[in-house]
């Protein structure tokens, strides 16, 4: 699912959808099978050269994926659909004054336990060696803008800024993530568990590691054999339960987190050995991937004696 919570910054997505030809291409790929450029061109009655622009627009905004496949004579481009849903928030919740927001870079974790494959990198180079868990303890980790590991966890601590007269209503945590696959693969599922204040609130089954194109912000020095970008995942916990990208994934509520008793909000990204799909995770921060953000925590609240706007009749 693609989540749009800032319409102004998503104009390229809307432009990609504002075309009968491109909507027809999405319909052709909806069944989940890959199609090459020649096959698509025949269905939409365009030449290959005319089709290329439409394909590229859909790929640039993350709706389809393009990969090269070797043939006996040369290569062919295969296209597949990466998303089948788009959630658009026309009114940004951030317009509400009653929230606190903190963003941490992906290297600013407070606890970790890591097994290879693993690594860290800043905007200019790797930090330490490949597949060396000890680099996760280096002070240089605070400059890391991408973090990856196959097994283990990292925990981030966000400040809890609530005052005694403020009541928590919703916790939102957003991040750009992908799987971590041996040799890089778009089709290597990974169970990624999310833990908030010690409670396992839900699991995301990530399809794989995305390396078919360079991320919009990924630096030029980053190898094309490594994960290039991820998907933004929006975790929300409110009075009614826990959702991921608007879909219910658990029954943990905002009250279960006991924010009034904690000085901080802990958030753990966990890839455990006993998972059904054991593929690991890439965490993309600013300067990497498609979204140019770290791990963002937003806490919405109401003040004593006031009912939240969304619950008013």
N, C-alpha and C positions, 0 to 999 in steps of 0.2 A: 504494500500500500504506500502510495505517495501522500504525505500529509502537507497541506498548504495552510500555513497559519500567518503568512504575510503575502497578500495578493500582489502587492507592488513588486516584491522581489521574485515573483513567480511568473512574470510576463512571458518568458520564453516557453514555459509549459503551456500557457493558454494559447500562445501563438501556434505551437505545434499541433494543438487540437483543433484550431480554427481552419480546418481544411478538409473537404470531403474525401480527397485522395488519402490523406494521412489517417482519417478515421476508417477508411476502407482497409488500409494496411493493418491497422490494429485488429479489425474484425477477422482478417485472414489468419492472423497469428494467434487468435484467441484460443484455439484448440490446444496450444502448448507445443506443437511441432515446429521444428525449424524449417525455414524456407530460404532458398537462395534467391539472389537478385533476379535471375532470369524468370523464375517461377512467379515471383511477385509482380514483375513487369507485365507478364502476360495477363494476369488477373485484373490489373488496374488499367491495362491498355496504354502503357507508357513505354518509351524507350528506356534502356538501362541508364543512359546519361541523365534523362529527365527525372527518373526515379531517385537517383542518388541524393539529390537535395532533400527530398521528403524523408528518406531513410535517415539522413544525418540529423535532421531536426528532431526526429523522434528519439534518436540515440543520445543526442546532447542533453536532453532533459530527463533521461533515465527511463523512458517508457519501453524501449526495446534495447536489445543487446546485439552486437555484431561480433562475430568471430570468424577467423580465417580457417578454412579447412583445405588440406592438401589434396590435390588431384594428381593423376598421372601426368597431366600437362598443366602446370601452374597451380593456382589456388582459386577457391571460390569464397564469397562472403555469404555466411549463413546468418539469418536474422531470427530472433525469438523474442517473445513478449516477456518482460521482466515484472510488470505490475498489472494487476487486473482491477485495482480500485484506486480512486483518488478521493481523499477527504479534504474538503475546502471549508475552512473557517472564515466566513465572510466578515465577521466581527471579531477582531483580535481580543482575546481575554486580557491581554496586557493593557488594554485601555482602562481597565479597572485599577484605581489607585491603590487598592488594598492587596498588595503583594510584596514579597521580598524576592530578589533574584540574586543568585551567586553563580558564577561560572568558573570552573577549575579546568586548567589544562590537563591533558590526559596523563602527564607525568607527575601530577601533584597528588598521587595516592598516599595514604598514610600507612597502609598495611599491604602485604603481598605474600603470596606463596606460589612459586612459579616452577614449572618443568618445561624443558625444550619441546618443540621448537619455540624460540622466544627472542625478543629483542626490543630495542628502543632506538629512536632516531630523533634528532632535532631538525631544524629547517635546512641544515647544510651537510650533515653527515651522520653516520651511525654513532651511537654512544657505546663504547666498548666493543666487545666481540659478538658475533652471532651465537645464538643458542647458549648463552652464558647467564644463568639465573643471577649470578652475583652482581651483574651490572644494574639490576633493579634496586640495589642499595646505594649506588653511586649518587653523590649530590648533584651530578649533572642531569639526573633524571628529571629534575624540576624544569629543565628546558626541553624535555621530550615532547614532540608533537604527534608522534604515532607510537603505539604500544601494541605488541602482539605476543600471544602465547597459546600453546596447545592445551595445556592442563594447568589448573591453579586458579587464583583469583587476585583481584586488586580491589582495595576498599578506599573510597573517598569520603572525607568528612566535610560536610557543608555546615556553616554556622547556622544555628537556630536563632533567628532574630525576633521571634515572637515575644511580645510583652505580656504581662500578667492579664491584661484586660482584652487580649486578642485571642480569638478562637480559630484554630486551623480549619480550613474548609476543603482545600485540595492541594496535593503535592504533585508537581509535574517535574519529571526528569527526562531530558532529551539528550541524545548522543548519536553520533554516526558510527555504525559498526558493520563489520562483515565477518564471515567465518575465516578460519585459518586452515588451509588445505595443503597437504603434501604436494609440492610441485605446482601449486596454485590451480584451483579448479572451480569453475562456476557451479558445479554440481557435486558438492561434498557437504552434506548437512551437518550442522553443529547445534547442540543444545546449549543455549546461553541463559543462565539463571540470574535473576535479579533479586537481591536481598536488601531490604531497607530496615534499618534499626534492628537487625538480627532476625527479621522475618522473611522467609522465602516467599516473595509475593507473586512470582510467575516465571514462566520460561518462554523464550523466543527460539523457535527452530529456524536458524539462519540457513538459507539455501546453499551458500558457498562463499568463495572468495572471488571478488570481482577484479579482473585484470585485463578484460577485453579492450579497454580504452584507458587513457590517462585521466585521473581525476581532474576536476576543473582547477583545483588549487595545488595539486601534487607537484612538487618541484621537479625540475628537469633531470636532476642527478639521480632520482629514485629509479631503480631498475624496473623495467617493464615486466620482469618475471615475478615481482612482488605485488601484493594487493594494492590496487590503485584508488579505490573509493569504496564507500559503504552505503548503507541506507540509514536515513534518520529514523530513529525509533523514539516514540513519545510514550513514556510510561506515566500513567495518571492514577492517583489514589485519592478517592474522595469518600463521602459518607456511604456510598452505595457499593463500593468495591474497587477492584483494580482493573484497569484496562490498558491495552497496548494498541496504539494507533486507533483508539475508539472502540476496540473489540474487547469484551470482557474476558479476562484471563485468570481471575482469582477473586476471592471473597474478602481479602484483607481491606479494611476500611481505614480512613484517616484516624479514627479513634484508637484503632489497634496499635498505632505507632507510638502513642503516649508522648507526643511532642512536648507536652507541658512539663515532662519530667526530665527531658534531655537537653543538654547544652548544644548538641550538634545533631545533625542528620547524617547517618552513615549509609552509604550506598555501595554495594558490592556487585561486581561483575564476576561471575563464577562459571568456570568450565570444569566440571568435575569428572573424575575417571569413570564413575558408575553411570554416566549418562547414556541414553540410547544412541545418540549421535555424538560422536566424540571428535569434533573437528577444530575446536579452539576459536579464538576471536582476534580480530584487529580492531583497535580503538583509534579513530581518526580525530585529531585535534585541529586547531587552526593551522592553515598552511598546507594541509593534506586533504585529500578526498574532494567531495563535491560541495560541502556546506560551510566550511571555514568557521567552525565553532568548536569549543571544547565540550565538556560535560556541563550542562546547564540545569540548575535547580531553581524552580519557581515555587514559592509557597504562598497560596492565596489564603486570606483570613477575613473574618468579620470581627467587628468590635462589639463588646458586651452591650446587650440591649438592642442590637441591630440585626435584622434578618438579612442573609445574603440576597443580593439582587436577583440571582437566577431562581430563587425559590419564592419570590413575591408573585402574587396573582395580579 
